[in-house]
């Protein structure tokens, strides 16, 4: 907690990807009373069961390798948040 900055916005990332990392980072954000948006691979939105539901419902911003998506659609998601 002491290493989390006291600023209006930030990007938090790990050195690897695991869908459950989002839950731990979300818990830290809640302790700081901050809203957290997680950038996730668009394919993770299609995951079944609990983890898929979590990714779809916990302020996820989907990202994809498609250049049109990255240059036109994803920036709009970022602008809204």
PyMOL commands that place a pseudoatom at each C-alpha (Angstrom):
pseudoatom trace, name=CA, resn=UNK, resi=1, chain=A, elem=C, hetatm=0, pos=[0.000, 0.000, 0.000]
pseudoatom trace, name=CA, resn=UNK, resi=2, chain=A, elem=C, hetatm=0, pos=[2.809, 2.437, 0.802]
pseudoatom trace, name=CA, resn=UNK, resi=3, chain=A, elem=C, hetatm=0, pos=[4.141, 2.162, -2.766]
pseudoatom trace, name=CA, resn=UNK, resi=4, chain=A, elem=C, hetatm=0, pos=[0.890, 3.155, -4.438]
pseudoatom trace, name=CA, resn=UNK, resi=5, chain=A, elem=C, hetatm=0, pos=[0.976, 6.739, -5.656]
pseudoatom trace, name=CA, resn=UNK, resi=6, chain=A, elem=C, hetatm=0, pos=[-1.554, 9.286, -4.457]
pseudoatom trace, name=CA, resn=UNK, resi=7, chain=A, elem=C, hetatm=0, pos=[-2.562, 10.579, -7.882]
pseudoatom trace, name=CA, resn=UNK, resi=8, chain=A, elem=C, hetatm=0, pos=[-5.788, 10.795, -9.892]
pseudoatom trace, name=CA, resn=UNK, resi=9, chain=A, elem=C, hetatm=0, pos=[-4.749, 8.141, -12.429]
pseudoatom trace, name=CA, resn=UNK, resi=10, chain=A, elem=C, hetatm=0, pos=[-2.068, 5.544, -13.011]
pseudoatom trace, name=CA, resn=UNK, resi=11, chain=A, elem=C, hetatm=0, pos=[-1.194, 2.503, -15.091]
pseudoatom trace, name=CA, resn=UNK, resi=12, chain=A, elem=C, hetatm=0, pos=[-0.428, -0.635, -13.097]
pseudoatom trace, name=CA, resn=UNK, resi=13, chain=A, elem=C, hetatm=0, pos=[1.086, -3.650, -14.781]
pseudoatom trace, name=CA, resn=UNK, resi=14, chain=A, elem=C, hetatm=0, pos=[2.721, -6.910, -13.811]
pseudoatom trace, name=CA, resn=UNK, resi=15, chain=A, elem=C, hetatm=0, pos=[5.752, -8.670, -15.214]
pseudoatom trace, name=CA, resn=UNK, resi=16, chain=A, elem=C, hetatm=0, pos=[3.532, -11.488, -16.494]
pseudoatom trace, name=CA, resn=UNK, resi=17, chain=A, elem=C, hetatm=0, pos=[-0.156, -11.939, -17.206]
pseudoatom trace, name=CA, resn=UNK, resi=18, chain=A, elem=C, hetatm=0, pos=[-2.537, -13.923, -15.088]
pseudoatom trace, name=CA, resn=UNK, resi=19, chain=A, elem=C, hetatm=0, pos=[-6.273, -13.237, -15.084]
pseudoatom trace, name=CA, resn=UNK, resi=20, chain=A, elem=C, hetatm=0, pos=[-6.352, -13.465, -11.280]
pseudoatom trace, name=CA, resn=UNK, resi=21, chain=A, elem=C, hetatm=0, pos=[-3.797, -10.639, -10.921]
pseudoatom trace, name=CA, resn=UNK, resi=22, chain=A, elem=C, hetatm=0, pos=[-6.600, -8.231, -11.784]
pseudoatom trace, name=CA, resn=UNK, resi=23, chain=A, elem=C, hetatm=0, pos=[-8.389, -9.273, -8.593]
pseudoatom trace, name=CA, resn=UNK, resi=24, chain=A, elem=C, hetatm=0, pos=[-5.391, -8.465, -6.387]
pseudoatom trace, name=CA, resn=UNK, resi=25, chain=A, elem=C, hetatm=0, pos=[-4.788, -5.126, -8.093]
pseudoatom trace, name=CA, resn=UNK, resi=26, chain=A, elem=C, hetatm=0, pos=[-8.524, -4.356, -7.820]
pseudoatom trace, name=CA, resn=UNK, resi=27, chain=A, elem=C, hetatm=0, pos=[-8.374, -5.089, -4.086]
pseudoatom trace, name=CA, resn=UNK, resi=28, chain=A, elem=C, hetatm=0, pos=[-5.499, -2.599, -3.687]
pseudoatom trace, name=CA, resn=UNK, resi=29, chain=A, elem=C, hetatm=0, pos=[-7.419, 0.037, -5.628]
pseudoatom trace, name=CA, resn=UNK, resi=30, chain=A, elem=C, hetatm=0, pos=[-10.456, -0.460, -3.420]
pseudoatom trace, name=CA, resn=UNK, resi=31, chain=A, elem=C, hetatm=0, pos=[-8.331, 0.004, -0.297]
pseudoatom trace, name=CA, resn=UNK, resi=32, chain=A, elem=C, hetatm=0, pos=[-7.142, 3.333, -1.732]
pseudoatom trace, name=CA, resn=UNK, resi=33, chain=A, elem=C, hetatm=0, pos=[-10.770, 4.147, -2.654]
pseudoatom trace, name=CA, resn=UNK, resi=34, chain=A, elem=C, hetatm=0, pos=[-9.844, 4.450, -6.347]
pseudoatom trace, name=CA, resn=UNK, resi=35, chain=A, elem=C, hetatm=0, pos=[-11.602, 3.095, -9.401]
pseudoatom trace, name=CA, resn=UNK, resi=36, chain=A, elem=C, hetatm=0, pos=[-9.490, 0.685, -11.418]
pseudoatom trace, name=CA, resn=UNK, resi=37, chain=A, elem=C, hetatm=0, pos=[-9.761, -0.131, -15.093]
pseudoatom trace, name=CA, resn=UNK, resi=38, chain=A, elem=C, hetatm=0, pos=[-7.905, -3.212, -16.306]
pseudoatom trace, name=CA, resn=UNK, resi=39, chain=A, elem=C, hetatm=0, pos=[-6.662, -3.468, -19.887]
pseudoatom trace, name=CA, resn=UNK, resi=40, chain=A, elem=C, hetatm=0, pos=[-7.232, -7.065, -20.933]
pseudoatom trace, name=CA, resn=UNK, resi=41, chain=A, elem=C, hetatm=0, pos=[-6.921, -9.052, -24.137]
pseudoatom trace, name=CA, resn=UNK, resi=42, chain=A, elem=C, hetatm=0, pos=[-10.268, -8.964, -25.919]
pseudoatom trace, name=CA, resn=UNK, resi=43, chain=A, elem=C, hetatm=0, pos=[-10.247, -12.774, -25.999]
pseudoatom trace, name=CA, resn=UNK, resi=44, chain=A, elem=C, hetatm=0, pos=[-10.442, -12.805, -22.180]
pseudoatom trace, name=CA, resn=UNK, resi=45, chain=A, elem=C, hetatm=0, pos=[-13.942, -11.340, -22.393]
pseudoatom trace, name=CA, resn=UNK, resi=46, chain=A, elem=C, hetatm=0, pos=[-15.040, -14.652, -23.932]
pseudoatom trace, name=CA, resn=UNK, resi=47, chain=A, elem=C, hetatm=0, pos=[-13.655, -16.828, -21.129]
pseudoatom trace, name=CA, resn=UNK, resi=48, chain=A, elem=C, hetatm=0, pos=[-16.207, -19.119, -19.493]
pseudoatom trace, name=CA, resn=UNK, resi=49, chain=A, elem=C, hetatm=0, pos=[-17.233, -19.432, -15.863]
pseudoatom trace, name=CA, resn=UNK, resi=50, chain=A, elem=C, hetatm=0, pos=[-16.335, -17.094, -13.022]
pseudoatom trace, name=CA, resn=UNK, resi=51, chain=A, elem=C, hetatm=0, pos=[-13.146, -15.588, -14.449]
pseudoatom trace, name=CA, resn=UNK, resi=52, chain=A, elem=C, hetatm=0, pos=[-14.933, -14.626, -17.679]
pseudoatom trace, name=CA, resn=UNK, resi=53, chain=A, elem=C, hetatm=0, pos=[-17.738, -13.002, -15.704]
pseudoatom trace, name=CA, resn=UNK, resi=54, chain=A, elem=C, hetatm=0, pos=[-15.215, -11.077, -13.609]
pseudoatom trace, name=CA, resn=UNK, resi=55, chain=A, elem=C, hetatm=0, pos=[-13.300, -9.835, -16.660]
pseudoatom trace, name=CA, resn=UNK, resi=56, chain=A, elem=C, hetatm=0, pos=[-16.540, -8.730, -18.351]
pseudoatom trace, name=CA, resn=UNK, resi=57, chain=A, elem=C, hetatm=0, pos=[-17.961, -6.942, -15.300]
pseudoatom trace, name=CA, resn=UNK, resi=58, chain=A, elem=C, hetatm=0, pos=[-15.031, -5.304, -13.497]
pseudoatom trace, name=CA, resn=UNK, resi=59, chain=A, elem=C, hetatm=0, pos=[-14.181, -2.208, -15.546]
pseudoatom trace, name=CA, resn=UNK, resi=60, chain=A, elem=C, hetatm=0, pos=[-12.186, -4.007, -18.222]
pseudoatom trace, name=CA, resn=UNK, resi=61, chain=A, elem=C, hetatm=0, pos=[-10.853, -2.216, -21.285]
pseudoatom trace, name=CA, resn=UNK, resi=62, chain=A, elem=C, hetatm=0, pos=[-10.401, -4.773, -24.065]
pseudoatom trace, name=CA, resn=UNK, resi=63, chain=A, elem=C, hetatm=0, pos=[-7.325, -4.580, -26.273]
pseudoatom trace, name=CA, resn=UNK, resi=64, chain=A, elem=C, hetatm=0, pos=[-6.665, -6.383, -29.537]
pseudoatom trace, name=CA, resn=UNK, resi=65, chain=A, elem=C, hetatm=0, pos=[-3.834, -6.654, -32.076]
pseudoatom trace, name=CA, resn=UNK, resi=66, chain=A, elem=C, hetatm=0, pos=[-5.941, -5.240, -34.920]
pseudoatom trace, name=CA, resn=UNK, resi=67, chain=A, elem=C, hetatm=0, pos=[-4.401, -1.935, -36.057]
pseudoatom trace, name=CA, resn=UNK, resi=68, chain=A, elem=C, hetatm=0, pos=[-7.762, -0.283, -36.786]
pseudoatom trace, name=CA, resn=UNK, resi=69, chain=A, elem=C, hetatm=0, pos=[-8.951, -1.194, -33.305]
pseudoatom trace, name=CA, resn=UNK, resi=70, chain=A, elem=C, hetatm=0, pos=[-5.732, 0.073, -31.689]
pseudoatom trace, name=CA, resn=UNK, resi=71, chain=A, elem=C, hetatm=0, pos=[-5.693, 3.338, -33.612]
pseudoatom trace, name=CA, resn=UNK, resi=72, chain=A, elem=C, hetatm=0, pos=[-9.408, 4.249, -33.600]
pseudoatom trace, name=CA, resn=UNK, resi=73, chain=A, elem=C, hetatm=0, pos=[-11.508, 2.269, -31.125]
pseudoatom trace, name=CA, resn=UNK, resi=74, chain=A, elem=C, hetatm=0, pos=[-9.191, 1.670, -28.153]
pseudoatom trace, name=CA, resn=UNK, resi=75, chain=A, elem=C, hetatm=0, pos=[-8.246, 5.372, -27.840]
pseudoatom trace, name=CA, resn=UNK, resi=76, chain=A, elem=C, hetatm=0, pos=[-11.963, 6.129, -27.496]
pseudoatom trace, name=CA, resn=UNK, resi=77, chain=A, elem=C, hetatm=0, pos=[-12.199, 3.669, -24.585]
pseudoatom trace, name=CA, resn=UNK, resi=78, chain=A, elem=C, hetatm=0, pos=[-9.254, 5.424, -22.941]
pseudoatom trace, name=CA, resn=UNK, resi=79, chain=A, elem=C, hetatm=0, pos=[-10.762, 8.845, -23.535]
pseudoatom trace, name=CA, resn=UNK, resi=80, chain=A, elem=C, hetatm=0, pos=[-14.024, 7.811, -21.847]
pseudoatom trace, name=CA, resn=UNK, resi=81, chain=A, elem=C, hetatm=0, pos=[-12.256, 6.540, -18.763]
for i in range(1, 81): cmd.bond("trace and resi %d" % i, "trace and resi %d" % (i + 1))
show_as sticks, trace
zoom trace
